[in-house]
Amino acid sequence: MAPFIFIKRKDIHIINLIGTARFLSEACDLVFDAASRGKNFLIVGTNTKTANLVARASIKARCHYVNKKMACRYVNELVHHRNKTSEV
């Protein structure tokens, strides 16, 4: 996150909009390309303020989602376990 923060004053972060816009545009292009090739997406948002938004947006976009902290830990452990077994 540090490259995108222009300055911080009294716990307020001022964001570098030019750098943020450039990388956000690049990220959108990558997601669009992956979606056009039929790739699956997992949207994660466990913050209590965003959990409902993540669920609604994911259902609308027909994506998988995790909006509970316990489920997020399980997914993290599953991915870690798969990476460890593929190294063997």
N, CA, C and O atoms as a Tinker XYZ file with bonds, in Angstrom:
   352  protein
     1  N      0.825000   -1.198000    0.000000    73     2
     2  CA     0.000000    0.000000    0.000000    64     1     3
     3  C      0.865000    1.257000    0.000000    63     2     4     5
     4  O      0.436000    2.310000   -0.472000    81     3
     5  N      2.067000    1.147000    0.522000    73     3     6
     6  CA     2.953000    2.303000    0.665000    64     5     7
     7  C      3.206000    3.064000   -0.637000    63     6     8     9
     8  O      3.234000    4.295000   -0.601000    81     7
     9  N      3.391000    2.401000   -1.787000    73     7    10
    10  CA     3.652000    3.169000   -3.007000    64     9    11
    11  C      2.484000    4.069000   -3.429000    63    10    12    13
    12  O      2.672000    5.019000   -4.189000    81    11
    13  N      1.289000    3.769000   -2.936000    73    11    14
    14  CA     0.112000    4.529000   -3.350000    64    13    15
    15  C     -0.229000    5.667000   -2.392000    63    14    16    17
    16  O     -1.091000    6.494000   -2.691000    81    15
    17  N      0.443000    5.712000   -1.246000    73    15    18
    18  CA     0.184000    6.771000   -0.272000    64    17    19
    19  C      1.110000    7.945000   -0.562000    63    18    20    21
    20  O      2.333000    7.810000   -0.535000    81    19
    21  N      0.511000    9.090000   -0.838000    73    19    22
    22  CA     1.275000   10.297000   -1.147000    64    21    23
    23  C      1.844000   10.911000    0.129000    63    22    24    25
    24  O      3.028000   11.242000    0.199000    81    23
    25  N      0.981000   11.056000    1.139000    73    23    26
    26  CA     1.410000   11.636000    2.417000    64    25    27
    27  C      0.413000   11.207000    3.491000    63    26    28    29
    28  O     -0.741000   10.898000    3.195000    81    27
    29  N      0.872000   11.192000    4.731000    73    27    30
    30  CA     0.011000   10.851000    5.863000    64    29    31
    31  C      0.075000   11.983000    6.881000    63    30    32    33
    32  O      1.156000   12.393000    7.302000    81    31
    33  N     -1.099000   12.484000    7.272000    73    31    34
    34  CA    -1.190000   13.550000    8.272000    64    33    35
    35  C     -2.273000   13.197000    9.277000    63    34    36    37
    36  O     -3.432000   13.005000    8.908000    81    35
    37  N     -1.897000   13.111000   10.539000    73    35    38
    38  CA    -2.854000   12.862000   11.625000    64    37    39
    39  C     -3.786000   11.692000   11.312000    63    38    40    41
    40  O     -5.007000   11.833000   11.377000    81    39
    41  N     -3.217000   10.551000   10.977000    73    39    42
    42  CA    -3.963000    9.324000   10.665000    64    41    43
    43  C     -4.862000    9.456000    9.443000    63    42    44    45
    44  O     -5.796000    8.670000    9.279000    81    43
    45  N     -4.600000   10.421000    8.596000    73    43    46
    46  CA    -5.322000   10.563000    7.326000    64    45    47
    47  C     -4.323000   10.305000    6.212000    63    46    48    49
    48  O     -3.280000   10.956000    6.139000    81    47
    49  N     -4.642000    9.356000    5.348000    73    47    50
    50  CA    -3.757000    9.002000    4.243000    64    49    51
    51  C     -4.228000    9.700000    2.970000    63    50    52    53
    52  O     -5.380000    9.556000    2.562000    81    51
    53  N     -3.341000   10.443000    2.358000    73    51    54
    54  CA    -3.643000   11.090000    1.081000    64    53    55
    55  C     -3.057000   10.197000   -0.006000    63    54    56    57
    56  O     -1.853000    9.940000   -0.025000    81    55
    57  N     -3.903000    9.732000   -0.901000    73    55    58
    58  CA    -3.530000    8.727000   -1.897000    64    57    59
    59  C     -3.028000    9.383000   -3.172000    63    58    60    61
    60  O     -3.548000   10.410000   -3.606000    81    59
    61  N     -2.011000    8.775000   -3.762000    73    59    62
    62  CA    -1.482000    9.188000   -5.059000    64    61    63
    63  C     -2.460000    8.693000   -6.132000    63    62    64    65
    64  O     -2.437000    7.518000   -6.498000    81    63
    65  N     -3.303000    9.573000   -6.626000    73    63    66
    66  CA    -4.355000    9.177000   -7.563000    64    65    67
    67  C     -3.816000    8.739000   -8.917000    63    66    68    69
    68  O     -4.396000    7.854000   -9.546000    81    67
    69  N     -2.732000    9.331000   -9.378000    73    67    70
    70  CA    -2.182000    8.969000  -10.690000    64    69    71
    71  C     -1.662000    7.535000  -10.667000    63    70    72    73
    72  O     -1.978000    6.742000  -11.554000    81    71
    73  N     -0.872000    7.206000   -9.661000    73    71    74
    74  CA    -0.357000    5.840000   -9.549000    64    73    75
    75  C     -1.459000    4.835000   -9.307000    63    74    76    77
    76  O     -1.448000    3.743000   -9.877000    81    75
    77  N     -2.417000    5.197000   -8.462000    73    75    78
    78  CA    -3.529000    4.305000   -8.163000    64    77    79
    79  C     -4.365000    4.044000   -9.408000    63    78    80    81
    80  O     -4.728000    2.898000   -9.674000    81    79
    81  N     -4.675000    5.076000  -10.170000    73    79    82
    82  CA    -5.489000    4.924000  -11.380000    64    81    83
    83  C     -4.790000    4.052000  -12.409000    63    82    84    85
    84  O     -5.430000    3.236000  -13.073000    81    83
    85  N     -3.485000    4.219000  -12.544000    73    83    86
    86  CA    -2.738000    3.435000  -13.530000    64    85    87
    87  C     -2.790000    1.945000  -13.187000    63    86    88    89
    88  O     -3.077000    1.120000  -14.054000    81    87
    89  N     -2.513000    1.598000  -11.927000    73    87    90
    90  CA    -2.512000    0.191000  -11.537000    64    89    91
    91  C     -3.924000   -0.382000  -11.456000    63    90    92    93
    92  O     -4.113000   -1.571000  -11.711000    81    91
    93  N     -4.909000    0.426000  -11.110000    73    91    94
    94  CA    -6.289000   -0.038000  -11.102000    64    93    95
    95  C     -6.743000   -0.367000  -12.516000    63    94    96    97
    96  O     -7.436000   -1.361000  -12.730000    81    95
    97  N     -6.359000    0.455000  -13.476000    73    95    98
    98  CA    -6.682000    0.191000  -14.875000    64    97    99
    99  C     -6.034000   -1.109000  -15.343000    63    98   100   101
   100  O     -6.661000   -1.903000  -16.044000    81    99
   101  N     -4.784000   -1.322000  -14.953000    73    99   102
   102  CA    -4.084000   -2.555000  -15.328000    64   101   103
   103  C     -4.757000   -3.775000  -14.694000    63   102   104   105
   104  O     -4.905000   -4.811000  -15.341000    81   103
   105  N     -5.161000   -3.650000  -13.433000    73   103   106
   106  CA    -5.846000   -4.745000  -12.749000    64   105   107
   107  C     -7.179000   -5.055000  -13.422000    63   106   108   109
   108  O     -7.537000   -6.223000  -13.575000    81   107
   109  N     -7.913000   -4.024000  -13.824000    73   107   110
   110  CA    -9.192000   -4.228000  -14.518000    64   109   111
   111  C     -8.986000   -4.961000  -15.837000    63   110   112   113
   112  O     -9.775000   -5.838000  -16.190000    81   111
   113  N     -7.933000   -4.610000  -16.563000    73   111   114
   114  CA    -7.630000   -5.294000  -17.822000    64   113   115
   115  C     -7.326000   -6.771000  -17.588000    63   114   116   117
   116  O     -7.783000   -7.626000  -18.347000    81   115
   117  N     -6.558000   -7.076000  -16.542000    73   115   118
   118  CA    -6.228000   -8.468000  -16.233000    64   117   119
   119  C     -7.470000   -9.268000  -15.850000    63   118   120   121
   120  O     -7.631000  -10.411000  -16.279000    81   119
   121  N     -8.344000   -8.673000  -15.047000    73   119   122
   122  CA    -9.576000   -9.350000  -14.645000    64   121   123
   123  C    -10.481000   -9.563000  -15.853000    63   122   124   125
   124  O    -11.062000  -10.638000  -16.007000    81   123
   125  N    -10.607000   -8.561000  -16.705000    73   123   126
   126  CA   -11.436000   -8.684000  -17.904000    64   125   127
   127  C    -10.912000   -9.798000  -18.802000    63   126   128   129
   128  O    -11.690000  -10.596000  -19.326000    81   127
   129  N     -9.590000   -9.855000  -18.981000    73   127   130
   130  CA    -8.976000  -10.888000  -19.812000    64   129   131
   131  C     -9.218000  -12.279000  -19.227000    63   130   132   133
   132  O     -9.568000  -13.208000  -19.955000    81   131
   133  N     -9.033000  -12.422000  -17.921000    73   131   134
   134  CA    -9.253000  -13.715000  -17.272000    64   133   135
   135  C    -10.718000  -14.132000  -17.363000    63   134   136   137
   136  O    -11.014000  -15.303000  -17.602000    81   135
   137  N    -11.627000  -13.195000  -17.177000    73   135   138
   138  CA   -13.057000  -13.503000  -17.260000    64   137   139
   139  C    -13.448000  -13.919000  -18.669000    63   138   140   141
   140  O    -14.279000  -14.810000  -18.845000    81   139
   141  N    -12.858000  -13.283000  -19.672000    73   139   142
   142  CA   -13.193000  -13.639000  -21.055000    64   141   143
   143  C    -12.683000  -15.034000  -21.409000    63   142   144   145
   144  O    -13.180000  -15.652000  -22.350000    81   143
   145  N    -11.686000  -15.540000  -20.658000    73   143   146
   146  CA   -11.180000  -16.895000  -20.875000    64   145   147
   147  C    -11.877000  -17.912000  -19.973000    63   146   148   149
   148  O    -11.484000  -19.078000  -19.936000    81   147
   149  N    -12.914000  -17.476000  -19.243000    73   147   150
   150  CA   -13.708000  -18.383000  -18.426000    64   149   151
   151  C    -13.094000  -18.743000  -17.085000    63   150   152   153
   152  O    -13.463000  -19.761000  -16.499000    81   151
   153  N    -12.176000  -17.946000  -16.586000    73   151   154
   154  CA   -11.537000  -18.222000  -15.296000    64   153   155
   155  C    -12.515000  -17.958000  -14.152000    63   154   156   157
   156  O    -13.452000  -17.172000  -14.293000    81   155
   157  N    -12.287000  -18.620000  -13.027000    73   155   158
   158  CA   -13.103000  -18.433000  -11.830000    64   157   159
   159  C    -12.466000  -17.404000  -10.913000    63   158   160   161
   160  O    -11.248000  -17.228000  -10.916000    81   159
   161  N    -13.290000  -16.727000  -10.131000    73   159   162
   162  CA   -12.816000  -15.708000   -9.206000    64   161   163
   163  C    -13.326000  -16.010000   -7.809000    63   162   164   165
   164  O    -14.430000  -16.525000   -7.635000    81   163
   165  N    -12.514000  -15.685000   -6.820000    73   163   166
   166  CA   -12.902000  -15.779000   -5.424000    64   165   167
   167  C    -12.779000  -14.381000   -4.834000    63   166   168   169
   168  O    -11.685000  -13.822000   -4.766000    81   167
   169  N    -13.900000  -13.822000   -4.409000    73   167   170
   170  CA   -13.912000  -12.484000   -3.824000    64   169   171
   171  C    -13.941000  -12.638000   -2.309000    63   170   172   173
   172  O    -14.798000  -13.333000   -1.763000    81   171
   173  N    -13.001000  -11.985000   -1.637000    73   171   174
   174  CA   -12.869000  -12.102000   -0.186000    64   173   175
   175  C    -13.071000  -10.733000    0.446000    63   174   176   177
   176  O    -12.444000   -9.753000    0.044000    81   175
   177  N    -13.943000  -10.678000    1.430000    73   175   178
   178  CA   -14.173000   -9.450000    2.182000    64   177   179
   179  C    -14.783000   -9.793000    3.520000    63   178   180   181
   180  O    -15.996000   -9.980000    3.616000    81   179
   181  N    -13.965000   -9.880000    4.560000    73   179   182
   182  CA   -14.448000  -10.334000    5.863000    64   181   183
   183  C    -14.748000   -9.199000    6.830000    63   182   184   185
   184  O    -15.194000   -9.448000    7.950000    81   183
   185  N    -14.516000   -7.983000    6.429000    73   183   186
   186  CA   -14.835000   -6.835000    7.276000    64   185   187
   187  C    -16.350000   -6.800000    7.482000    63   186   188   189
   188  O    -17.109000   -6.991000    6.532000    81   187
   189  N    -16.790000   -6.561000    8.705000    73   187   190
   190  CA   -18.227000   -6.589000    8.993000    64   189   191
   191  C    -19.004000   -5.550000    8.188000    63   190   192   193
   192  O    -20.176000   -5.756000    7.872000    81   191
   193  N    -18.357000   -4.439000    7.857000    73   191   194
   194  CA   -19.039000   -3.404000    7.080000    64   193   195
   195  C    -19.200000   -3.793000    5.617000    63   194   196   197
   196  O    -20.113000   -3.304000    4.951000    81   195
   197  N    -18.336000   -4.660000    5.103000    73   195   198
   198  CA   -18.365000   -4.995000    3.675000    64   197   199
   199  C    -18.886000   -6.394000    3.379000    63   198   200   201
   200  O    -19.044000   -6.744000    2.210000    81   199
   201  N    -19.157000   -7.201000    4.390000    73   199   202
   202  CA   -19.546000   -8.595000    4.174000    64   201   203
   203  C    -20.795000   -8.719000    3.298000    63   202   204   205
   204  O    -20.823000   -9.535000    2.377000    81   203
   205  N    -21.814000   -7.927000    3.573000    73   203   206
   206  CA   -23.042000   -8.004000    2.771000    64   205   207
   207  C    -22.813000   -7.513000    1.349000    63   206   208   209
   208  O    -23.360000   -8.077000    0.401000    81   207
   209  N    -22.017000   -6.475000    1.196000    73   207   210
   210  CA   -21.696000   -5.954000   -0.133000    64   209   211
   211  C    -20.950000   -6.998000   -0.957000    63   210   212   213
   212  O    -21.239000   -7.181000   -2.140000    81   211
   213  N    -19.996000   -7.678000   -0.340000    73   211   214
   214  CA   -19.238000   -8.731000   -1.026000    64   213   215
   215  C    -20.178000   -9.845000   -1.470000    63   214   216   217
   216  O    -20.078000  -10.326000   -2.599000    81   215
   217  N    -21.077000  -10.254000   -0.603000    73   215   218
   218  CA   -22.020000  -11.321000   -0.948000    64   217   219
   219  C    -22.917000  -10.910000   -2.113000    63   218   220   221
   220  O    -23.077000  -11.670000   -3.068000    81   219
   221  N    -23.496000   -9.729000   -2.043000    73   219   222
   222  CA   -24.398000   -9.285000   -3.113000    64   221   223
   223  C    -23.674000   -9.134000   -4.446000    63   222   224   225
   224  O    -24.180000   -9.570000   -5.480000    81   223
   225  N    -22.493000   -8.517000   -4.428000    73   223   226
   226  CA   -21.734000   -8.316000   -5.670000    64   225   227
   227  C    -21.289000   -9.644000   -6.261000    63   226   228   229
   228  O    -21.312000   -9.818000   -7.480000    81   227
   229  N    -20.886000  -10.576000   -5.416000    73   227   230
   230  CA   -20.434000  -11.881000   -5.896000    64   229   231
   231  C    -21.574000  -12.681000   -6.506000    63   230   232   233
   232  O    -21.403000  -13.323000   -7.542000    81   231
   233  N    -22.717000  -12.643000   -5.875000    73   231   234
   234  CA   -23.880000  -13.353000   -6.421000    64   233   235
   235  C    -24.281000  -12.745000   -7.758000    63   234   236   237
   236  O    -24.589000  -13.470000   -8.704000    81   235
   237  N    -24.280000  -11.438000   -7.839000    73   235   238
   238  CA   -24.623000  -10.756000   -9.091000    64   237   239
   239  C    -23.638000  -11.115000  -10.203000    63   238   240   241
   240  O    -24.034000  -11.291000  -11.355000    81   239
   241  N    -22.346000  -11.224000   -9.852000    73   239   242
   242  CA   -21.312000  -11.537000  -10.842000    64   241   243
   243  C    -21.117000  -13.045000  -11.015000    63   242   244   245
   244  O    -20.281000  -13.473000  -11.811000    81   243
   245  N    -21.881000  -13.847000  -10.278000    73   243   246
   246  CA   -21.778000  -15.313000  -10.314000    64   245   247
   247  C    -20.359000  -15.775000   -9.990000    63   246   248   249
   248  O    -19.787000  -16.608000  -10.692000    81   247
   249  N    -19.799000  -15.215000   -8.907000    73   247   250
   250  CA   -18.454000  -15.564000   -8.432000    64   249   251
   251  C    -18.554000  -16.254000   -7.075000    63   250   252   253
   252  O    -19.556000  -16.136000   -6.370000    81   251
   253  N    -17.511000  -16.961000   -6.735000    73   251   254
   254  CA   -17.388000  -17.520000   -5.393000    64   253   255
   255  C    -16.993000  -16.385000   -4.455000    63   254   256   257
   256  O    -16.349000  -15.420000   -4.867000    81   255
   257  N    -17.386000  -16.511000   -3.187000    73   255   258
   258  CA   -17.011000  -15.463000   -2.243000    64   257   259
   259  C    -16.844000  -16.019000   -0.837000    63   258   260   261
   260  O    -17.403000  -17.060000   -0.491000    81   259
   261  N    -16.073000  -15.310000   -0.043000    73   259   262
   262  CA   -15.897000  -15.600000    1.377000    64   261   263
   263  C    -16.118000  -14.287000    2.105000    63   262   264   265
   264  O    -15.430000  -13.299000    1.846000    81   263
   265  N    -17.087000  -14.280000    3.025000    73   263   266
   266  CA   -17.331000  -13.056000    3.783000    64   265   267
   267  C    -17.377000  -13.307000    5.291000    63   266   268   269
   268  O    -17.886000  -12.488000    6.056000    81   267
   269  N    -16.844000  -14.435000    5.692000    73   267   270
   270  CA   -16.745000  -14.758000    7.112000    64   269   271
   271  C    -15.293000  -15.087000    7.438000    63   270   272   273
   272  O    -14.618000  -15.766000    6.664000    81   271
   273  N    -14.812000  -14.607000    8.578000    73   271   274
   274  CA   -13.401000  -14.796000    8.940000    64   273   275
   275  C    -13.034000  -16.267000    9.082000    63   274   276   277
   276  O    -11.955000  -16.671000    8.648000    81   275
   277  N    -13.894000  -17.068000    9.671000    73   275   278
   278  CA   -13.578000  -18.482000    9.869000    64   277   279
   279  C    -13.425000  -19.186000    8.523000    63   278   280   281
   280  O    -12.506000  -19.986000    8.347000    81   279
   281  N    -14.298000  -18.902000    7.589000    73   279   282
   282  CA   -14.201000  -19.507000    6.258000    64   281   283
   283  C    -12.936000  -19.044000    5.548000    63   282   284   285
   284  O    -12.321000  -19.809000    4.806000    81   283
   285  N    -12.554000  -17.814000    5.771000    73   283   286
   286  CA   -11.340000  -17.278000    5.155000    64   285   287
   287  C    -10.111000  -18.024000    5.670000    63   286   288   289
   288  O     -9.202000  -18.325000    4.897000    81   287
   289  N    -10.079000  -18.321000    6.956000    73   287   290
   290  CA    -8.964000  -19.094000    7.517000    64   289   291
   291  C     -8.917000  -20.486000    6.897000    63   290   292   293
   292  O     -7.840000  -20.994000    6.586000    81   291
   293  N    -10.084000  -21.104000    6.717000    73   291   294
   294  CA   -10.146000  -22.437000    6.126000    64   293   295
   295  C     -9.605000  -22.419000    4.697000    63   294   296   297
   296  O     -8.829000  -23.298000    4.322000    81   295
   297  N     -9.999000  -21.445000    3.907000    73   295   298
   298  CA    -9.513000  -21.331000    2.524000    64   297   299
   299  C     -8.005000  -21.132000    2.517000    63   298   300   301
   300  O     -7.306000  -21.737000    1.705000    81   299
   301  N     -7.499000  -20.299000    3.402000    73   299   302
   302  CA    -6.061000  -20.053000    3.490000    64   301   303
   303  C     -5.305000  -21.338000    3.821000    63   302   304   305
   304  O     -4.275000  -21.623000    3.210000    81   303
   305  N     -5.805000  -22.116000    4.782000    73   303   306
   306  CA    -5.159000  -23.372000    5.149000    64   305   307
   307  C     -5.231000  -24.380000    4.010000    63   306   308   309
   308  O     -4.275000  -25.121000    3.779000    81   307
   309  N     -6.340000  -24.415000    3.302000    73   307   310
   310  CA    -6.493000  -25.332000    2.177000    64   309   311
   311  C     -5.491000  -25.012000    1.071000    63   310   312   313
   312  O     -4.856000  -25.918000    0.532000    81   311
   313  N     -5.348000  -23.755000    0.735000    73   311   314
   314  CA    -4.388000  -23.346000   -0.298000    64   313   315
   315  C     -2.969000  -23.657000    0.155000    63   314   316   317
   316  O     -2.162000  -24.155000   -0.630000    81   315
   317  N     -2.660000  -23.368000    1.412000    73   315   318
   318  CA    -1.324000  -23.647000    1.943000    64   317   319
   319  C     -1.039000  -25.147000    1.885000    63   318   320   321
   320  O      0.062000  -25.552000    1.511000    81   319
   321  N     -2.019000  -25.974000    2.251000    73   319   322
   322  CA    -1.861000  -27.429000    2.225000    64   321   323
   323  C     -1.638000  -27.928000    0.799000    63   322   324   325
   324  O     -0.780000  -28.781000    0.573000    81   323
   325  N     -2.387000  -27.415000   -0.150000    73   323   326
   326  CA    -2.222000  -27.828000   -1.554000    64   325   327
   327  C     -0.846000  -27.440000   -2.080000    63   326   328   329
   328  O     -0.228000  -28.208000   -2.817000    81   327
   329  N     -0.363000  -26.266000   -1.714000    73   327   330
   330  CA     0.970000  -25.840000   -2.146000    64   329   331
   331  C      2.045000  -26.743000   -1.559000    63   330   332   333
   332  O      3.009000  -27.083000   -2.245000    81   331
   333  N      1.891000  -27.137000   -0.296000    73   331   334
   334  CA     2.867000  -28.010000    0.347000    64   333   335
   335  C      2.875000  -29.392000   -0.302000    63   334   336   337
   336  O      3.944000  -29.965000   -0.513000    81   335
   337  N      1.690000  -29.940000   -0.626000    73   335   338
   338  CA     1.637000  -31.278000   -1.220000    64   337   339
   339  C      2.119000  -31.273000   -2.661000    63   338   340   341
   340  O      2.621000  -32.291000   -3.137000    81   339
   341  N      1.984000  -30.165000   -3.367000    73   339   342
   342  CA     2.459000  -30.110000   -4.751000    64   341   343
   343  C      3.976000  -29.998000   -4.821000    63   342   344   345
   344  O      4.572000  -30.319000   -5.849000    81   343
   345  N      4.616000  -29.542000   -3.727000    73   343   346
   346  CA     6.071000  -29.442000   -3.696000    64   345   347
   347  C      6.723000  -30.807000   -3.547000    63   346   348   349
   348  O      7.882000  -30.987000   -3.920000    81   347
   349  N      5.987000  -31.769000   -3.004000    73   347   350
   350  CA     6.552000  -33.102000   -2.732000    64   349   351
   351  C      6.717000  -33.897000   -3.979000    63   350   352
   352  O      7.178000  -35.037000   -3.928000    81   351
